[in-house]
Amino acid sequence: MKNDVLKIIAQKAKRRLVGKEQPINAKIKVISNEDADFKNKVEFLLSQQDVISNPVHYLIDDKILKNMGEIQRERYLLNTLDKYNSLKNKLESIPDTKYCL
């Protein structure tokens, strides 16, 4: 079910990007960039030797996602991915860390 929700969110975002669907303004609370729990999750993902099949599912909070509207879910997902990429790049840029590739 969760994969279906993420797939629908991605499809609607793509339709908006190509102009087939009107954008809707929605306000949501953005996760703090200093969130220690999120940082721990990212560090865990980066430290894994095996491939994680669904890292997005690991990063998002099911309780928060469940109580959001459609547009809010999309923004939450995209903000989470953006936050992940920023934190990952920051961790990988630190010399002498186990995250450097």
PyMOL commands that place a pseudoatom at each C-alpha (Angstrom):
pseudoatom trace, name=CA, resn=MET, resi=1, chain=A, elem=C, hetatm=0, pos=[0.000, 0.000, 0.000]
pseudoatom trace, name=CA, resn=LYS, resi=2, chain=A, elem=C, hetatm=0, pos=[2.778, 2.439, 0.886]
pseudoatom trace, name=CA, resn=ASN, resi=3, chain=A, elem=C, hetatm=0, pos=[4.512, 1.850, -2.448]
pseudoatom trace, name=CA, resn=ASP, resi=4, chain=A, elem=C, hetatm=0, pos=[1.236, 2.642, -4.224]
pseudoatom trace, name=CA, resn=VAL, resi=5, chain=A, elem=C, hetatm=0, pos=[0.938, 5.945, -2.346]
pseudoatom trace, name=CA, resn=LEU, resi=6, chain=A, elem=C, hetatm=0, pos=[4.494, 6.921, -3.223]
pseudoatom trace, name=CA, resn=LYS, resi=7, chain=A, elem=C, hetatm=0, pos=[3.944, 5.940, -6.852]
pseudoatom trace, name=CA, resn=ILE, resi=8, chain=A, elem=C, hetatm=0, pos=[0.775, 8.052, -7.090]
pseudoatom trace, name=CA, resn=ILE, resi=9, chain=A, elem=C, hetatm=0, pos=[2.533, 11.021, -5.480]
pseudoatom trace, name=CA, resn=ALA, resi=10, chain=A, elem=C, hetatm=0, pos=[5.403, 10.755, -7.961]
pseudoatom trace, name=CA, resn=GLN, resi=11, chain=A, elem=C, hetatm=0, pos=[3.049, 10.479, -10.951]
pseudoatom trace, name=CA, resn=LYS, resi=12, chain=A, elem=C, hetatm=0, pos=[1.057, 13.554, -9.911]
pseudoatom trace, name=CA, resn=ALA, resi=13, chain=A, elem=C, hetatm=0, pos=[4.234, 15.551, -9.313]
pseudoatom trace, name=CA, resn=LYS, resi=14, chain=A, elem=C, hetatm=0, pos=[5.461, 14.589, -12.775]
pseudoatom trace, name=CA, resn=ARG, resi=15, chain=A, elem=C, hetatm=0, pos=[2.153, 15.662, -14.360]
pseudoatom trace, name=CA, resn=ARG, resi=16, chain=A, elem=C, hetatm=0, pos=[2.447, 19.036, -12.638]
pseudoatom trace, name=CA, resn=LEU, resi=17, chain=A, elem=C, hetatm=0, pos=[6.016, 19.451, -13.899]
pseudoatom trace, name=CA, resn=VAL, resi=18, chain=A, elem=C, hetatm=0, pos=[4.984, 18.897, -17.521]
pseudoatom trace, name=CA, resn=GLY, resi=19, chain=A, elem=C, hetatm=0, pos=[1.978, 21.198, -17.132]
pseudoatom trace, name=CA, resn=LYS, resi=20, chain=A, elem=C, hetatm=0, pos=[-0.798, 18.609, -17.315]
pseudoatom trace, name=CA, resn=GLU, resi=21, chain=A, elem=C, hetatm=0, pos=[-2.008, 19.349, -13.798]
pseudoatom trace, name=CA, resn=GLN, resi=22, chain=A, elem=C, hetatm=0, pos=[-2.365, 22.626, -11.899]
pseudoatom trace, name=CA, resn=PRO, resi=23, chain=A, elem=C, hetatm=0, pos=[-0.122, 23.102, -8.864]
pseudoatom trace, name=CA, resn=ILE, resi=24, chain=A, elem=C, hetatm=0, pos=[-1.881, 23.427, -5.525]
pseudoatom trace, name=CA, resn=ASN, resi=25, chain=A, elem=C, hetatm=0, pos=[-0.476, 25.512, -2.706]
pseudoatom trace, name=CA, resn=ALA, resi=26, chain=A, elem=C, hetatm=0, pos=[-0.239, 23.735, 0.632]
pseudoatom trace, name=CA, resn=LYS, resi=27, chain=A, elem=C, hetatm=0, pos=[1.550, 24.534, 3.849]
pseudoatom trace, name=CA, resn=ILE, resi=28, chain=A, elem=C, hetatm=0, pos=[3.224, 21.879, 5.919]
pseudoatom trace, name=CA, resn=LYS, resi=29, chain=A, elem=C, hetatm=0, pos=[5.654, 21.838, 8.773]
pseudoatom trace, name=CA, resn=VAL, resi=30, chain=A, elem=C, hetatm=0, pos=[9.166, 21.271, 7.458]
pseudoatom trace, name=CA, resn=ILE, resi=31, chain=A, elem=C, hetatm=0, pos=[11.325, 18.855, 9.386]
pseudoatom trace, name=CA, resn=SER, resi=32, chain=A, elem=C, hetatm=0, pos=[14.196, 20.578, 11.153]
pseudoatom trace, name=CA, resn=ASN, resi=33, chain=A, elem=C, hetatm=0, pos=[17.584, 20.092, 9.537]
pseudoatom trace, name=CA, resn=GLU, resi=34, chain=A, elem=C, hetatm=0, pos=[18.974, 19.458, 13.005]
pseudoatom trace, name=CA, resn=ASP, resi=35, chain=A, elem=C, hetatm=0, pos=[16.734, 16.452, 13.612]
pseudoatom trace, name=CA, resn=ALA, resi=36, chain=A, elem=C, hetatm=0, pos=[19.016, 13.925, 15.328]
pseudoatom trace, name=CA, resn=ASP, resi=37, chain=A, elem=C, hetatm=0, pos=[16.730, 10.956, 14.638]
pseudoatom trace, name=CA, resn=PHE, resi=38, chain=A, elem=C, hetatm=0, pos=[16.719, 11.710, 10.917]
pseudoatom trace, name=CA, resn=LYS, resi=39, chain=A, elem=C, hetatm=0, pos=[20.503, 12.108, 10.930]
pseudoatom trace, name=CA, resn=ASN, resi=40, chain=A, elem=C, hetatm=0, pos=[20.848, 8.735, 12.653]
pseudoatom trace, name=CA, resn=LYS, resi=41, chain=A, elem=C, hetatm=0, pos=[18.655, 7.135, 9.994]
pseudoatom trace, name=CA, resn=VAL, resi=42, chain=A, elem=C, hetatm=0, pos=[20.742, 8.635, 7.190]
pseudoatom trace, name=CA, resn=GLU, resi=43, chain=A, elem=C, hetatm=0, pos=[23.972, 7.525, 8.838]
pseudoatom trace, name=CA, resn=PHE, resi=44, chain=A, elem=C, hetatm=0, pos=[22.536, 4.022, 9.200]
pseudoatom trace, name=CA, resn=LEU, resi=45, chain=A, elem=C, hetatm=0, pos=[21.579, 3.916, 5.507]
pseudoatom trace, name=CA, resn=LEU, resi=46, chain=A, elem=C, hetatm=0, pos=[24.993, 5.143, 4.428]
pseudoatom trace, name=CA, resn=SER, resi=47, chain=A, elem=C, hetatm=0, pos=[26.808, 2.634, 6.631]
pseudoatom trace, name=CA, resn=GLN, resi=48, chain=A, elem=C, hetatm=0, pos=[25.004, -0.399, 5.180]
pseudoatom trace, name=CA, resn=GLN, resi=49, chain=A, elem=C, hetatm=0, pos=[27.020, -2.651, 2.904]
pseudoatom trace, name=CA, resn=ASP, resi=50, chain=A, elem=C, hetatm=0, pos=[23.895, -4.303, 1.491]
pseudoatom trace, name=CA, resn=VAL, resi=51, chain=A, elem=C, hetatm=0, pos=[21.487, -2.520, -0.826]
pseudoatom trace, name=CA, resn=ILE, resi=52, chain=A, elem=C, hetatm=0, pos=[18.462, -1.106, 0.993]
pseudoatom trace, name=CA, resn=SER, resi=53, chain=A, elem=C, hetatm=0, pos=[15.454, -1.894, -1.203]
pseudoatom trace, name=CA, resn=ASN, resi=54, chain=A, elem=C, hetatm=0, pos=[13.277, 1.024, -0.067]
pseudoatom trace, name=CA, resn=PRO, resi=55, chain=A, elem=C, hetatm=0, pos=[15.282, 3.726, 1.730]
pseudoatom trace, name=CA, resn=VAL, resi=56, chain=A, elem=C, hetatm=0, pos=[12.479, 6.286, 1.414]
pseudoatom trace, name=CA, resn=HIS, resi=57, chain=A, elem=C, hetatm=0, pos=[10.177, 4.087, 3.467]
pseudoatom trace, name=CA, resn=TYR, resi=58, chain=A, elem=C, hetatm=0, pos=[12.848, 3.932, 6.152]
pseudoatom trace, name=CA, resn=LEU, resi=59, chain=A, elem=C, hetatm=0, pos=[13.208, 7.741, 6.269]
pseudoatom trace, name=CA, resn=ILE, resi=60, chain=A, elem=C, hetatm=0, pos=[9.576, 8.844, 6.369]
pseudoatom trace, name=CA, resn=ASP, resi=61, chain=A, elem=C, hetatm=0, pos=[7.322, 8.725, 9.401]
pseudoatom trace, name=CA, resn=ASP, resi=62, chain=A, elem=C, hetatm=0, pos=[4.235, 6.590, 8.711]
pseudoatom trace, name=CA, resn=LYS, resi=63, chain=A, elem=C, hetatm=0, pos=[2.163, 8.307, 11.395]
pseudoatom trace, name=CA, resn=ILE, resi=64, chain=A, elem=C, hetatm=0, pos=[2.802, 11.740, 9.942]
pseudoatom trace, name=CA, resn=LEU, resi=65, chain=A, elem=C, hetatm=0, pos=[2.237, 10.588, 6.365]
pseudoatom trace, name=CA, resn=LYS, resi=66, chain=A, elem=C, hetatm=0, pos=[-1.047, 8.898, 7.241]
pseudoatom trace, name=CA, resn=ASN, resi=67, chain=A, elem=C, hetatm=0, pos=[-2.588, 12.109, 8.623]
pseudoatom trace, name=CA, resn=MET, resi=68, chain=A, elem=C, hetatm=0, pos=[-1.632, 14.325, 5.676]
pseudoatom trace, name=CA, resn=GLY, resi=69, chain=A, elem=C, hetatm=0, pos=[-3.566, 15.304, 2.618]
pseudoatom trace, name=CA, resn=GLU, resi=70, chain=A, elem=C, hetatm=0, pos=[-2.379, 14.414, -0.852]
pseudoatom trace, name=CA, resn=ILE, resi=71, chain=A, elem=C, hetatm=0, pos=[-0.429, 17.606, -1.544]
pseudoatom trace, name=CA, resn=GLN, resi=72, chain=A, elem=C, hetatm=0, pos=[1.032, 17.643, 1.940]
pseudoatom trace, name=CA, resn=ARG, resi=73, chain=A, elem=C, hetatm=0, pos=[2.270, 14.060, 1.425]
pseudoatom trace, name=CA, resn=GLU, resi=74, chain=A, elem=C, hetatm=0, pos=[4.005, 15.067, -1.791]
pseudoatom trace, name=CA, resn=ARG, resi=75, chain=A, elem=C, hetatm=0, pos=[5.741, 17.991, -0.142]
pseudoatom trace, name=CA, resn=TYR, resi=76, chain=A, elem=C, hetatm=0, pos=[6.688, 15.888, 2.872]
pseudoatom trace, name=CA, resn=LEU, resi=77, chain=A, elem=C, hetatm=0, pos=[8.200, 13.238, 0.604]
pseudoatom trace, name=CA, resn=LEU, resi=78, chain=A, elem=C, hetatm=0, pos=[10.093, 15.749, -1.533]
pseudoatom trace, name=CA, resn=ASN, resi=79, chain=A, elem=C, hetatm=0, pos=[11.325, 17.687, 1.519]
pseudoatom trace, name=CA, resn=THR, resi=80, chain=A, elem=C, hetatm=0, pos=[12.480, 14.443, 3.112]
pseudoatom trace, name=CA, resn=LEU, resi=81, chain=A, elem=C, hetatm=0, pos=[14.377, 13.447, -0.030]
pseudoatom trace, name=CA, resn=ASP, resi=82, chain=A, elem=C, hetatm=0, pos=[15.937, 16.907, -0.306]
pseudoatom trace, name=CA, resn=LYS, resi=83, chain=A, elem=C, hetatm=0, pos=[16.934, 16.798, 3.344]
pseudoatom trace, name=CA, resn=TYR, resi=84, chain=A, elem=C, hetatm=0, pos=[18.414, 13.317, 2.846]
pseudoatom trace, name=CA, resn=ASN, resi=85, chain=A, elem=C, hetatm=0, pos=[20.477, 14.439, -0.154]
pseudoatom trace, name=CA, resn=SER, resi=86, chain=A, elem=C, hetatm=0, pos=[21.778, 17.507, 1.683]
pseudoatom trace, name=CA, resn=LEU, resi=87, chain=A, elem=C, hetatm=0, pos=[22.733, 15.534, 4.757]
pseudoatom trace, name=CA, resn=LYS, resi=88, chain=A, elem=C, hetatm=0, pos=[24.285, 12.741, 2.675]
pseudoatom trace, name=CA, resn=ASN, resi=89, chain=A, elem=C, hetatm=0, pos=[26.409, 15.214, 0.726]
pseudoatom trace, name=CA, resn=LYS, resi=90, chain=A, elem=C, hetatm=0, pos=[27.454, 16.910, 3.953]
pseudoatom trace, name=CA, resn=LEU, resi=91, chain=A, elem=C, hetatm=0, pos=[28.448, 13.597, 5.561]
pseudoatom trace, name=CA, resn=GLU, resi=92, chain=A, elem=C, hetatm=0, pos=[30.299, 12.402, 2.471]
pseudoatom trace, name=CA, resn=SER, resi=93, chain=A, elem=C, hetatm=0, pos=[32.234, 15.651, 2.151]
pseudoatom trace, name=CA, resn=ILE, resi=94, chain=A, elem=C, hetatm=0, pos=[33.763, 15.288, 5.609]
pseudoatom trace, name=CA, resn=PRO, resi=95, chain=A, elem=C, hetatm=0, pos=[37.259, 13.852, 5.156]
pseudoatom trace, name=CA, resn=ASP, resi=96, chain=A, elem=C, hetatm=0, pos=[38.222, 10.640, 6.945]
pseudoatom trace, name=CA, resn=THR, resi=97, chain=A, elem=C, hetatm=0, pos=[34.690, 9.414, 7.500]
pseudoatom trace, name=CA, resn=LYS, resi=98, chain=A, elem=C, hetatm=0, pos=[33.333, 6.001, 6.786]
pseudoatom trace, name=CA, resn=TYR, resi=99, chain=A, elem=C, hetatm=0, pos=[30.748, 7.524, 4.431]
pseudoatom trace, name=CA, resn=CYS, resi=100, chain=A, elem=C, hetatm=0, pos=[33.213, 8.757, 1.796]
pseudoatom trace, name=CA, resn=LEU, resi=101, chain=A, elem=C, hetatm=0, pos=[32.899, 6.746, -1.384]
for i in range(1, 101): cmd.bond("trace and resi %d" % i, "trace and resi %d" % (i + 1))
show_as sticks, trace
zoom trace
